[in-house]
Amino acid sequence: MAYKTLTLVVTNKDADGAALAAAQGLARHHDAHLDVFCVGVDPARYEPLPAGSAAIVMETGAAEARAHAQDMANWVEGELRNSGLAYAVQASVVPNLGLDAMIARLTRYSDLAIAAQPYGQGAGHMQVSALEASLFGTGVPILVIPPTSKANYAAPFERVVIAWNESNEAFAAIRKAVPILAAADRVDVVLVDPPSHSPERSDPGGAICLLLARHGVRAEVSILSRTLPRVSEVIARFAQDRSADLIVMGAYGHSRMREAILGGATRDMLEGAELPLFIAH
């Protein structure tokens, strides 16, 4: 499978600027069509309002959402106009109630979605909503772009680290990342404290490496101990030591609420990763 349709949801110039730049490089590298949806959120609330004011309040909110979406579309058009890429830019007003469903509908027909890092400096709830709506509502893999990333997205990723824990989510991410993995110079499959009762305990990572080998991917397995407080820190340290430029991992093997309260590898990586993340659920 090749990535021939890429999608990006834009809601804020500052928060989504790095993702837009990355999307251009990826579209050029994969000779893909880029769809950019510039979203303004209609804040209309269905609650009692003073007599005669409901229509004014609702129309004012809708007008502001349309203006914001068009402002984003004008900015994106200016960035892409001379790029030489095949692209489409659409200004979309999305109701606040039903935000996730509408964003999922916009991104469902893509091969790969690009998203800004949803946590950290400059990010807000719209970056979280855009990522999670695509992740859970479509099954589309997502490439998460940190604002400080220095990767050359117009070229293949050279060194890729796969966080493998034998979960369905990790397996989905690996399958959907095959075009990227096949073009890489080096692929490391990393297991952190694999369970002793696993069916693959006699050859941890062997089966997934065999699957990848049949796609022309030469991967090496590394079994790591949890020497740092968080699994995400172990993976990030390994990726840094290997000079990796991408991490592939499954997303939210536990519920989002559980990870938000208790923590988890996905939430931790999305908050602190300095490298692009290829994730799937």
Buried (B, 14 or more C-beta within 10 A) or exposed (E): EEBBBBBBBBBBEEBBBBBBBBBBBBBBBBEBBBBBBBBBBBBBEEEEEEEEEBEEBBEEBBEBBBEBBBBBBEBBBEBBEEEEBEBEBEBBBBBBEEBBEBBBBBBBEBBBBBBBBBBBEBBBEBBBBBBBBBBBBBEBBBBBBBBEBEBEBEEBBBBBBBBBBBEEBBBBBBBBBBBBBBBBEBBBBBBBEBEEEEEBEEEBBEEBBEBBEEEEBEBEBBEBEEEBEBBBBBBBEBBEEBEBBBBBBBBBBBEBEEBEEEBBBBBBBBBBBBBBBBBBB
